[in-house]
């Protein structure tokens, strides 16, 4: 039992550190040993945590079948230890549903994500020990609705999502600062990102930037694969600056985000392409703006000829430097 449980814990540690390939190897080693565990409840708990870990480690934006398959296996093992350790049962099952929701979010199946987050929340509410767990799940419910509203251009869903986020904000505000920012700091960072996203879609760029800046401060020290979360913040900030017309700032943030996505131990090409798309939009607009400010000499000649006016270009005008 000790060996299987130890291997599972090592796998969990690697998973939490973003070293997913190593995590999967240890989870698989644990599962290979788990049949040697005599206690059925403990065997079920170890198995559920291993399949949950593999589900997290194999989550991909465009290929999530493996992740969902592993999470489904994890759910089936939960009943084995429900009676023996109800608190652990609630924690594991709530986390499974939460990660199922995250997997659906990654593949843009927002309503399926909402259903999974709702199951996670319902499970967590059965255990007093998971009171704080409910807060981040509430933020994910809000995010799923906001993103579905963005797809459908449905302001009503965006507003519903914002209500979930404001509910989470109220719950976070009731927590002491050290408790809010300690073990659950990444959840709080995610909350700030989600609330920022809702503000961004509502074109409240100032509020969005305020929330993104909080998330940035919390995530700027992340290492390894977890730096993808910092890049997510930079993309959001870039979109805010783009919306405000501050194109140079937007350009910098999109470039930094793209570079981080591509430099990850496991590069996130889809997100890098998305950042590249936003960057191209900004670059194109910068070129157009430059063209309007400093038209080329040929355009000036054609313009004067078309109006039938004789126009002698000075050296400064022929260089596009006429400031009239």
Buried (B, 14 or more C-beta within 10 A) or exposed (E): BEEBBBBBEBBBEBBEBBBBEBBBBBBBBBBEBBEEBEEEBBBBBBBBBBBBBBBBBBBBBEEBEBBBBBBEBBBEBBEBBBEBBEEBBBBBBBBBBBBBBBBBBBBEBBBBBBBBBBBBBBBBBEBEEBEBBBBBBBBBBBBBBBBBBBEEEEEEBBBBBBEBBBBBBEBBEEBEEEEBEEEBEBBBBBBBBBBBBBBBBBEBBEBBBBBBBBBBEBBEEBEEBBBBBBBBBBBBBBBBBBBBEBBEBBBBBBBBBBEBBBEBEBBBBEBBEBBBEBBEBBBEBBEEEEEEEEBEEEEBEEEBEEEEEEEEEEEEBEEBEEEE
